[in-house]
Structure formats: structure tokens, C-alpha cells
């Protein structure tokens, strides 16, 4: 009957260990199962650190009413125990370290009678606490490769009358069987954790590579997931409005975080000269210098032309020609300054501005390398006439294509069940609630709440970014005003934006990422369409 009871307990423990996903709880369950099987008064389970030390994970002692580590919320105050000395020898001063070093079970019947091992540790502890340690069982846990991944130590086995007794051979055998089960479960958990850590590191590696690719958007791929999770936490704790019942598990938050880190992975295929285009005429270099040369040549030609005419003119005509020359030079200078300003892309170009660019380009030609060329080529006029920003239509399409590439890359990956929504979350941050966004033109109802969160995070990060070459960093109040208009225009989710403002997520983000001169006083009354 006792054998059947032990077997049932081991089966029960095996099932329980196979379903536990938290390493801390897993270790605690191993220890509790060992205490039940052995009827031990106390016990400790140790993990192994990278520097070959045994760290206390969970500690129980029924007689002393002691429960620390594990799920208790009480940290264990004892330092980790070195398995080896500084000289590389086995640390024989601690029984559990001795067992770990030789990877053998150590079963002590009476701590005060044995001389084979150094048991000064438990004896000294007894003198301080008044407890009496008698029997001790140490069992190392090793994985399939023979590497140590933990040690189980039990203290004072008890009979049915709670009288302290040695750990019997049958009990030792049962605990060894449990330790084998535990080692498998622990190894599996550690392998899963290490694979998840590797994947997390890989996603951050991709984000870092993209950030490093451009000196102007460095940090964007890191800041967006951080802000996305701030928004997610705020929405989960908000207890009012349409989203009051919305919540996310830690697993779902992790899925969203990964999507945040990978949201721009498609930019790895975007040419640097497009990503970094800070001027309208910039390609591999800023072609404004070539334009400037043509204007300088035009000035020279104007001067030479007038000087030739002045040389044969009367005195009365010379004065008029001199004035005409100055006017022509002033005009060409003004035209260049207008072109130079237009090249920055910092202001919206009106149709009149665009027409002036065309007129300037066609106003005259100059001779360079024996060829007659206009002040501005058709391609330069086309670029300079870009109404907003620095990218022309084709370059904008190249930039926008990063979303198609992102979705294609992510959908090609065999994400496990708990990460299936990563492509959807990452691929939706340029969509708009009215369906005018890209790449799929999704409407609000076609987007999940987490995907809508990331859209807000991407916009706010871009508005507040201080490393963009084509615009200065904006203050918080200005950014919220712009987003208020975007909300009114149905570009961002109004419910999420309300929480973003009311929970002051913008301030939380500012405290961590923004410069002091960007952080100003926010008056909610100045946010268009915002009601509180």
C-alpha cells in the first residue's frame, strides 16, 4: 500500500510539474512534493548560478514556521553557496555544495554523530536558532547532459508520530525518482526559457540593426515598444469608458511587446538614402551644391553680358545698365535662396510656391562642360515641388513598402500559438481608423485594440523625436494638439487617445525619453475634440 501511495504521488507530481510554466513555482512544487514523500520537517531547493554557486530558491521549515523564497514574497537573506573554493577545490564546508560538486546523494542519519563530512554549518545554525537538525538528505538534480541544474535538501524525516528519524533507503529511492522527474521538468522549463530569451534578444537585435542603419531614426525601434506597453498597461488599469473591461494577460502583453520590437523590421530592406533623406534634392549626397554652382555661373554670365553692353554704351546708358545688372543679380540671389529654403522640406509648399520653382528652373540656361543646362532639371523641379516633407511620390512608396515587407517577413515565420498575432499587431501601425491608412486600408473595426495602441505609439514617438533631420522636436502640448486633430479626422482611435491623455501616458514617456525643453505644461482644453 505504501508503494502504491508513493507511486500515485509521483504520478501526480509528474503531471503537475509538466504543466507548470513558472520556474520559481516549479521549484517550489518540487520541494513540497519531496517534503510530502519523505514527511520531512524542512527543506530547501537550490538553483545553480552561472558562476557555479547554489542560490536559495525556496525554503520551508514547519517546526520553525518558516517559509521564504518561492511564492512567499519573502526574500531569502542567505548568500549563495559556492560549489567550489577559489582554488577550484570542492567546497566541503557546506554539505549541499559537497553533494553538488561530486553529483552524488548524501544521506546523513545524525548530523551530530557523523565525522565524514563537515557539518559545522547546520550545527552553528542550530545553536543560533534553537532548532535541532538530525537527519539530512541532499540530492543533486542533473539534466540529460549530466549538468547540474539544482540541488534538493531535506531536513529531519519524521515518522507517523512526528518523531525525527533517518531518511530510509525507500524514502531516498522515492526522492531520487522525484529528483529525476524534477530534473526533466526543470530542464524543459530552462530550455523553453532560454529559447524565449534567445528569441527576445533576436527581436531586439533586429530593432537595433534598423536603428543603427539610420542616424536620424536611431532609437525609434526601441522607443515604440516601450511606449506601446505603457499604453497597454494604462488601458488595462483604466476603469471607465468603452474599454473598462479590456485586459491583457502577461502572455498577451509579451506578444504585443515582441510585435513592437519588430514593427519596422521591413526597413531593413529600405535604401539608406531614402530613409535618411533630409533634403529634397538629397540622393547619395545633397545636390543643392550642384544647383548652387549653376546659379553662380548664371550670376557670372549675367555680369559678363552686362559688362559687354556697358563697354559700348553711352554714359547715360551705363547708369541704367548698372542698375539693371544689380536687379538681375538680386533676382538670381533671391531665386537661389527660395530654392535652398524649398530644399529643406520644413514648410508646406503652396501651388504658387511650386509654380515659382518651375519658373525659376526654366528662367535661363548656363553652359557647363560645353553643354547648355537649365538652372533646374525636370527631376530637380519635381523633387523641389514636393508639398510636404522631403520625399517625392516614388520615394514615399519605397518608404511605405517597408510595411508590406514587414508583414511578409513576419507572416513567413512559424510563430507559436501564443505569438500568432505578432504580424497583425506589427503590421497595423500605419493604418487609420477611417480606412485611409496603409498597407491594407483597414478600418477601426477591422483592427484589434493592441494594433490600434501601436499606431498611437508610433505617431507620438515620431512627433516627439528629436533626431529627425527634416523637423525640430515638438513639445508635448503641440504633439497632443496634433493628435487631437488626428482623432477628429478619424486617424487614431478616440477611446485609446482618451486613455493616453487621462492616464498621462505622455508624461510617463516624457520622463524617460524626452529632453527637458520638450516637456511643457499640458492644458487638456487645448486638445481638439478632447472631452473630460
C-alpha positions as CSV (number, residue, x, y, z in Angstrom):
1,X,0.0,0.0,0.0
2,X,2.8,2.4,0.9
3,X,4.4,1.7,-2.5
4,X,1.1,2.4,-4.3
5,X,0.8,5.7,-2.4
6,X,4.3,6.7,-3.3
7,X,3.7,5.8,-7.0
8,X,0.5,7.8,-7.1
9,X,2.2,10.7,-5.5
10,X,5.0,10.6,-8.1
11,X,2.4,10.3,-10.9
12,X,0.5,13.3,-9.5
13,X,3.7,15.3,-9.1
14,X,4.9,14.4,-12.7
15,X,1.6,15.7,-14.1
16,X,1.8,18.9,-12.0
17,X,5.4,19.6,-12.9
18,X,4.7,19.1,-16.6
19,X,2.1,21.8,-16.7
20,X,3.9,24.4,-14.6
21,X,5.3,27.3,-16.7
22,X,6.9,29.4,-14.0
23,X,10.3,28.3,-12.9
24,X,10.0,29.7,-9.4
25,X,6.7,27.9,-8.8
26,X,8.1,24.8,-10.4
27,X,11.0,24.6,-7.9
28,X,8.6,25.2,-5.1
29,X,6.4,22.4,-6.2
30,X,9.4,20.1,-6.4
31,X,10.3,20.9,-2.8
32,X,6.8,20.5,-1.5
33,X,6.4,17.1,-3.2
34,X,9.7,16.0,-1.7
35,X,8.5,17.0,1.8
36,X,5.3,15.1,1.3
37,X,7.1,12.0,0.1
38,X,9.6,12.0,2.9
39,X,7.5,13.6,5.6
40,X,10.4,15.9,6.2
41,X,10.1,18.8,8.7
42,X,12.1,21.2,6.4
43,X,13.8,21.5,3.1
44,X,15.5,23.8,0.7
45,X,15.7,23.7,-3.1
46,X,18.7,25.4,-4.7
47,X,19.2,26.7,-8.2
48,X,22.6,26.9,-9.9
49,X,24.1,30.3,-10.9
50,X,26.4,30.9,-13.9
51,X,29.3,31.4,-11.5
52,X,28.8,27.9,-10.0
53,X,27.0,28.8,-6.8
54,X,23.9,27.4,-5.2
55,X,21.3,30.1,-4.7
56,X,18.4,29.6,-2.3
57,X,15.2,29.4,-4.3
58,X,12.6,28.2,-1.7
59,X,13.0,27.3,2.0
60,X,10.5,25.6,4.3
61,X,10.7,24.6,8.0
62,X,7.4,23.5,9.6
63,X,8.6,23.5,13.2
64,X,10.0,27.0,12.9
65,X,7.0,28.1,10.8
66,X,9.5,29.3,8.2
67,X,8.6,29.8,4.5
68,X,10.8,32.0,2.4
69,X,11.5,32.5,-1.3
70,X,9.3,30.8,-3.9
71,X,5.8,32.3,-3.9
72,X,6.1,33.6,-0.4
73,X,7.1,37.1,-1.3
74,X,9.8,36.9,1.4
75,X,13.3,37.0,0.1
76,X,15.8,34.5,1.5
77,X,18.5,36.5,3.3
78,X,21.3,33.9,2.9
79,X,24.0,34.3,0.4
80,X,24.6,31.9,-2.5
81,X,26.9,29.0,-1.6
82,X,30.0,28.4,-3.8
83,X,30.2,24.8,-5.1
84,X,34.0,25.2,-5.4
85,X,36.6,27.2,-3.5
86,X,38.6,29.9,-5.1
87,X,41.3,27.3,-5.6
88,X,38.9,25.1,-7.6
89,X,38.6,22.5,-4.9
90,X,35.3,21.0,-3.7
91,X,33.6,23.2,-1.1
92,X,33.4,20.7,1.7
93,X,32.3,23.3,4.3
94,X,28.7,23.1,3.1
95,X,27.1,19.7,2.7
96,X,24.8,20.8,-0.1
97,X,27.8,22.2,-2.1
98,X,29.7,18.9,-1.4
99,X,26.8,16.9,-2.9
100,X,26.5,19.3,-5.9
101,X,30.3,19.1,-6.6
102,X,30.5,15.3,-6.6
103,X,26.9,15.0,-8.0
104,X,26.1,12.2,-5.6
105,X,23.4,11.7,-3.0
106,X,24.5,12.4,0.6
107,X,22.2,10.8,3.3
108,X,23.2,11.8,6.9
109,X,21.4,9.9,9.7
110,X,22.7,12.1,12.5
111,X,24.4,15.4,12.0
112,X,26.0,15.3,15.4
113,X,27.3,11.8,15.1
114,X,28.9,11.9,11.6
115,X,32.5,12.8,11.2
116,X,32.9,12.0,7.5
117,X,31.6,15.4,6.4
118,X,32.0,19.0,7.6
119,X,28.6,19.6,9.3
120,X,29.6,22.7,11.2
121,X,27.1,24.7,9.2
122,X,23.9,23.1,10.4
123,X,25.3,22.8,13.9
124,X,26.1,26.5,14.1
125,X,22.7,27.3,12.7
126,X,21.1,25.1,15.4
127,X,23.0,27.0,18.1
128,X,21.6,30.3,16.8
129,X,18.0,29.2,16.3
130,X,17.5,26.5,18.9
131,X,16.5,24.1,16.3
132,X,17.9,20.5,16.3
133,X,19.0,19.2,12.9
134,X,19.4,15.4,12.9
135,X,18.8,13.7,9.5
136,X,19.7,15.4,6.2
137,X,19.3,14.2,2.6
138,X,20.9,16.0,-0.3
139,X,20.1,15.0,-3.8
140,X,21.6,16.7,-6.9
141,X,19.4,17.2,-9.9
142,X,21.1,16.8,-13.3
143,X,19.9,17.2,-16.9
144,X,20.3,14.9,-19.8
145,X,23.8,16.1,-20.4
146,X,24.9,15.5,-16.9
147,X,25.0,19.2,-16.0
148,X,23.8,20.2,-12.5
149,X,20.7,22.3,-12.6
150,X,19.7,22.2,-8.9
151,X,20.0,20.5,-5.5
152,X,17.2,19.3,-3.2
153,X,18.0,19.2,0.5
154,X,15.6,17.8,3.1
155,X,16.0,18.0,6.9
156,X,14.6,15.8,9.7
157,X,12.5,13.0,8.2
158,X,9.6,12.1,10.6
159,X,7.6,9.0,11.3
160,X,3.8,8.9,11.8
161,X,4.2,10.3,15.3
162,X,6.3,13.2,14.1
163,X,9.4,11.8,15.7
164,X,12.6,12.6,13.8
165,X,14.2,9.6,12.1
166,X,16.7,8.9,9.3
167,X,15.7,9.1,5.6
168,X,15.2,5.4,4.9
169,X,16.5,3.7,1.7
170,X,12.9,3.5,0.4
171,X,12.4,7.2,1.0
172,X,15.7,8.0,-0.6
173,X,14.8,6.0,-3.6
174,X,11.5,7.9,-3.9
175,X,13.1,11.2,-3.6
176,X,15.7,10.2,-6.2
177,X,12.9,9.3,-8.5
178,X,11.2,12.6,-7.8
179,X,14.6,14.4,-8.4
180,X,14.8,12.7,-11.8
181,X,11.3,13.8,-12.7
182,X,12.1,17.3,-11.4
183,X,15.3,17.5,-13.4
184,X,13.4,16.7,-16.6
185,X,10.7,19.3,-15.9
186,X,13.3,21.8,-14.8
187,X,15.5,21.2,-17.9
188,X,12.5,21.5,-20.2
189,X,11.5,24.8,-18.5
190,X,15.0,26.1,-18.7
191,X,15.2,25.2,-22.4
192,X,11.9,26.9,-23.1
193,X,13.1,30.0,-21.1
194,X,16.4,30.0,-22.9
195,X,14.7,29.8,-26.3
196,X,12.3,32.6,-25.4
197,X,15.2,34.7,-24.1
198,X,17.1,34.0,-27.4
199,X,14.1,35.0,-29.4
200,X,13.6,38.1,-27.4
201,X,17.2,39.0,-27.8
202,X,16.9,38.3,-31.6
203,X,14.0,40.7,-31.9
204,X,16.0,43.4,-30.1
205,X,19.0,42.7,-32.3
206,X,16.9,43.3,-35.5
207,X,15.5,46.5,-34.0
208,X,19.0,47.6,-33.0
209,X,20.3,46.9,-36.5
210,X,17.5,49.1,-38.0
211,X,18.1,51.9,-35.5
212,X,21.8,51.8,-36.3
213,X,21.1,51.8,-40.0
214,X,19.9,55.4,-39.8
215,X,21.5,58.2,-37.7
216,X,18.2,60.1,-37.9
217,X,15.8,57.4,-36.6
218,X,18.1,55.7,-34.1
219,X,16.1,54.6,-31.1
220,X,12.7,54.6,-32.8
221,X,12.5,50.8,-32.8
222,X,13.4,50.7,-29.1
223,X,11.1,53.6,-28.1
224,X,7.9,52.4,-29.9
225,X,7.6,49.1,-28.0
226,X,8.3,50.8,-24.7
227,X,5.5,53.4,-25.4
228,X,3.2,50.7,-26.6
229,X,3.5,48.8,-23.4
230,X,2.9,52.0,-21.4
231,X,-0.3,52.4,-23.3
232,X,-1.3,48.8,-22.8
233,X,-0.8,49.0,-19.0
234,X,-2.8,52.2,-18.9
235,X,-5.7,50.7,-20.8
236,X,-5.7,47.6,-18.6
237,X,-6.0,49.7,-15.4
238,X,-8.5,52.2,-16.8
239,X,-11.9,51.6,-15.2
240,X,-14.1,53.8,-17.2
241,X,-15.5,54.1,-20.8
242,X,-15.9,51.6,-23.6
243,X,-12.6,49.8,-22.7
244,X,-13.2,49.4,-19.0
245,X,-13.4,45.6,-19.3
246,X,-10.4,45.3,-21.6
247,X,-7.5,43.3,-20.1
248,X,-4.4,41.5,-21.2
249,X,-2.6,38.6,-19.7
250,X,1.2,38.7,-19.3
251,X,1.5,36.3,-22.2
252,X,-0.6,38.7,-24.4
253,X,1.5,41.7,-23.3
254,X,4.6,39.8,-24.2
255,X,3.1,39.1,-27.7
256,X,2.4,42.8,-28.1
257,X,5.9,43.8,-26.9
258,X,7.5,41.5,-29.5
259,X,5.3,43.0,-32.2
260,X,6.5,46.4,-31.1
261,X,10.2,45.4,-31.4
262,X,9.5,44.0,-34.9
263,X,7.1,46.7,-36.1
264,X,9.6,48.2,-38.6
265,X,11.7,45.1,-39.4
266,X,10.8,45.7,-43.1
267,X,13.0,48.8,-43.1
268,X,16.0,46.5,-43.2
269,X,15.3,46.5,-47.0
270,X,14.7,50.2,-47.3
271,X,17.6,52.1,-49.0
272,X,19.5,54.3,-46.6
273,X,19.4,57.3,-48.9
274,X,15.6,57.2,-48.8
275,X,15.4,56.6,-45.0
276,X,17.8,59.4,-44.3
277,X,16.7,61.9,-47.0
278,X,16.9,65.1,-45.1
279,X,16.7,67.4,-48.1
280,X,14.5,67.3,-51.2
281,X,17.5,67.1,-53.6
282,X,19.4,64.7,-51.5
283,X,20.3,61.3,-53.0
284,X,23.7,59.9,-52.1
285,X,24.6,63.5,-51.5
286,X,22.7,66.8,-51.3
287,X,22.5,68.0,-54.9
288,X,21.8,71.6,-53.8
289,X,25.6,72.2,-54.2
290,X,25.3,71.4,-57.9
291,X,22.3,73.8,-58.2
292,X,24.3,76.4,-56.3
293,X,27.1,76.1,-58.9
294,X,24.7,76.7,-61.7
295,X,23.3,79.8,-60.0
296,X,26.9,81.1,-59.5
297,X,27.6,80.5,-63.2
298,X,24.3,82.3,-64.1
299,X,25.5,85.3,-62.0
300,X,28.8,85.3,-63.8
301,X,27.1,85.1,-67.2
302,X,24.7,88.0,-66.3
303,X,27.7,90.1,-65.2
304,X,29.7,89.4,-68.3
305,X,26.7,90.1,-70.5
306,X,26.1,93.4,-68.9
307,X,29.8,94.3,-68.8
308,X,30.0,93.8,-72.6
309,X,27.0,96.0,-73.1
310,X,28.3,98.7,-70.7
311,X,31.6,98.8,-72.6
312,X,30.0,100.1,-75.7
313,X,27.2,102.1,-74.1
314,X,26.9,105.8,-73.6
315,X,27.4,107.4,-70.2
316,X,23.7,107.8,-69.7
317,X,23.0,104.2,-70.7
318,X,25.8,102.9,-68.4
319,X,24.0,104.1,-65.3
320,X,20.8,102.4,-66.3
321,X,22.6,99.2,-67.2
322,X,24.4,99.2,-63.9
323,X,21.0,99.4,-62.1
324,X,19.6,96.7,-64.3
325,X,22.6,94.5,-63.6
326,X,22.1,94.8,-59.8
327,X,18.4,94.0,-60.2
328,X,19.3,90.9,-62.2
329,X,21.8,89.8,-59.6
330,X,19.4,90.4,-56.8
331,X,16.8,88.4,-58.6
332,X,19.1,85.4,-59.2
333,X,20.2,85.5,-55.5
334,X,16.5,85.6,-54.3
335,X,15.7,82.8,-56.6
336,X,18.5,80.7,-55.2
337,X,17.5,81.4,-51.6
338,X,14.0,80.3,-52.4
339,X,15.2,77.1,-53.9
340,X,17.5,76.5,-50.9
341,X,14.7,77.0,-48.5
342,X,12.4,74.8,-50.5
343,X,15.0,72.1,-50.4
344,X,14.8,71.7,-46.6
345,X,11.2,70.5,-46.8
346,X,10.4,72.1,-43.5
347,X,7.3,74.0,-44.7
348,X,4.3,73.2,-46.7
349,X,4.6,74.4,-50.4
350,X,1.6,76.1,-51.9
351,X,0.7,75.8,-55.5
352,X,2.2,79.3,-56.1
353,X,5.4,78.1,-54.5
354,X,5.5,75.1,-56.7
355,X,4.9,77.2,-59.8
356,X,7.7,79.6,-58.8
357,X,10.1,76.6,-58.6
358,X,9.1,75.7,-62.2
359,X,9.5,79.2,-63.4
360,X,13.0,79.5,-61.8
361,X,14.1,76.3,-63.3
362,X,13.1,77.4,-66.8
363,X,14.2,81.0,-66.5
364,X,17.6,80.6,-68.1
365,X,20.3,78.2,-69.0
366,X,24.0,78.1,-68.3
367,X,26.9,76.5,-70.1
368,X,28.7,73.7,-68.1
369,X,31.3,71.5,-69.6
370,X,30.3,72.7,-73.0
371,X,26.6,71.9,-72.6
372,X,23.7,74.2,-72.1
373,X,21.7,73.1,-69.0
374,X,18.8,74.8,-67.2
375,X,19.1,76.2,-63.7
376,X,17.0,73.3,-62.5
377,X,16.5,70.0,-64.3
378,X,13.0,68.5,-64.6
379,X,13.9,65.9,-62.0
380,X,15.1,68.6,-59.6
381,X,11.9,70.7,-60.2
382,X,9.9,67.6,-59.5
383,X,11.7,67.0,-56.2
384,X,11.6,70.6,-55.1
385,X,7.9,70.8,-55.7
386,X,7.2,68.1,-53.0
387,X,4.4,69.8,-51.0
388,X,5.3,68.4,-47.6
389,X,8.5,66.8,-46.3
390,X,11.4,65.7,-48.4
391,X,10.2,62.6,-50.2
392,X,8.7,62.5,-53.6
393,X,5.9,60.1,-54.6
394,X,8.2,57.3,-55.7
395,X,10.4,57.6,-52.6
396,X,7.3,57.7,-50.4
397,X,6.2,54.5,-52.0
398,X,9.6,53.0,-51.2
399,X,9.2,54.0,-47.6
400,X,5.6,52.8,-47.4
401,X,6.7,49.4,-48.8
402,X,8.5,48.7,-45.6
403,X,5.1,47.7,-44.2
404,X,4.5,45.2,-46.9
405,X,7.9,43.8,-46.3
406,X,7.4,43.7,-42.5
407,X,4.1,41.8,-42.9
408,X,5.7,39.4,-45.4
409,X,8.7,38.7,-43.2
410,X,6.6,38.2,-40.1
411,X,4.0,36.0,-41.8
412,X,6.7,33.8,-43.1
413,X,7.8,32.9,-39.5
414,X,6.3,29.9,-37.8
415,X,5.2,31.8,-34.7
416,X,3.9,29.5,-31.8
417,X,0.3,29.7,-30.8
418,X,0.9,32.4,-28.1
419,X,2.6,34.7,-30.7
420,X,0.3,34.2,-33.7
421,X,-0.9,37.8,-33.6
422,X,2.5,39.4,-33.9
423,X,2.2,40.0,-37.7
424,X,-1.2,41.7,-37.2
425,X,-0.1,43.9,-34.4
426,X,3.2,44.9,-36.1
427,X,1.6,45.4,-39.5
428,X,-1.1,47.8,-38.4
429,X,0.7,50.8,-37.0
430,X,0.2,52.9,-40.2
431,X,-3.5,52.1,-40.6
432,X,-6.1,54.8,-39.9
433,X,-9.5,54.4,-38.3
434,X,-11.3,55.7,-41.4
435,X,-9.5,53.2,-43.7
436,X,-7.2,55.7,-45.4
437,X,-4.0,54.3,-44.0
438,X,-1.7,51.7,-45.4
439,X,-0.8,49.0,-46.4
440,X,-4.2,47.3,-46.2
441,X,-6.5,50.3,-45.7
442,X,-8.0,48.7,-42.6
443,X,-10.8,50.5,-40.7
444,X,-11.1,50.7,-36.9
445,X,-13.5,47.7,-36.7
446,X,-11.0,45.6,-38.7
447,X,-8.2,46.3,-36.3
448,X,-7.6,44.8,-32.9
449,X,-7.2,47.0,-29.9
450,X,-3.5,46.2,-29.4
451,X,-2.8,47.1,-33.1
452,X,-4.6,50.4,-32.5
453,X,-2.4,51.0,-29.5
454,X,0.8,50.6,-31.5
455,X,-0.5,53.1,-34.1
456,X,-0.8,55.8,-31.4
457,X,2.7,54.8,-30.0
458,X,4.3,55.1,-33.4
459,X,2.8,58.5,-34.1
460,X,3.6,60.0,-30.7
461,X,7.2,58.8,-30.9
462,X,7.6,60.3,-34.3
463,X,6.1,63.6,-33.3
464,X,8.4,63.9,-30.2
465,X,11.5,62.5,-31.8
466,X,14.5,64.9,-31.7
467,X,16.7,63.1,-34.2
468,X,14.7,63.7,-37.4
469,X,16.7,65.9,-39.9
470,X,13.6,67.4,-41.6
471,X,11.9,68.8,-38.5
472,X,12.6,70.0,-35.0
473,X,11.4,68.1,-31.9
474,X,8.0,69.2,-30.8
475,X,6.8,69.9,-27.3
476,X,4.3,67.6,-25.6
477,X,1.4,70.1,-25.8
478,X,1.9,70.6,-29.6
479,X,2.1,66.8,-30.1
480,X,-1.2,66.3,-28.3
481,X,-2.8,69.1,-30.2
482,X,-1.8,67.4,-33.5
483,X,-3.1,64.1,-32.3
484,X,-6.3,65.7,-31.2
485,X,-6.9,66.8,-34.8
486,X,-5.9,63.3,-36.0
487,X,-8.5,61.9,-33.6
488,X,-11.2,64.3,-35.0
489,X,-10.2,63.2,-38.5
490,X,-10.6,59.5,-37.5
491,X,-7.0,58.7,-38.0
492,X,-6.4,57.3,-34.5
493,X,-8.6,55.5,-32.0
494,X,-10.6,58.1,-29.8
495,X,-11.1,55.7,-26.9
496,X,-7.4,54.9,-26.7
497,X,-6.4,58.5,-27.2
498,X,-8.7,59.5,-24.3
499,X,-6.9,57.0,-22.0
500,X,-3.5,58.1,-23.3
501,X,-4.3,61.6,-22.2
502,X,-6.2,60.9,-19.0
503,X,-3.7,58.4,-17.7
504,X,-0.9,60.8,-18.6
505,X,1.0,58.2,-20.6
506,X,2.6,61.1,-22.5
507,X,4.1,62.3,-19.2
508,X,5.4,58.8,-18.3
509,X,7.0,58.6,-21.7
510,X,8.5,62.1,-21.4
511,X,10.0,61.3,-18.1
512,X,12.0,58.5,-19.6
513,X,12.7,59.6,-23.2
514,X,12.2,63.3,-23.8
515,X,14.5,66.3,-23.3
516,X,13.6,68.8,-20.6
517,X,12.9,71.6,-23.2
518,X,10.2,69.4,-24.8
519,X,8.2,68.9,-21.6
520,X,5.8,71.8,-21.1
521,X,2.5,72.3,-19.3
522,X,-0.4,70.5,-21.0
523,X,-3.8,72.1,-21.0
524,X,-6.4,69.5,-21.9
525,X,-8.7,72.3,-23.0
526,X,-6.4,73.0,-25.9
527,X,-6.6,69.4,-27.3
528,X,-9.0,69.5,-30.2
529,X,-12.1,67.3,-29.7
530,X,-10.9,66.1,-26.3
531,X,-13.7,65.9,-23.6
532,X,-13.0,65.1,-20.0
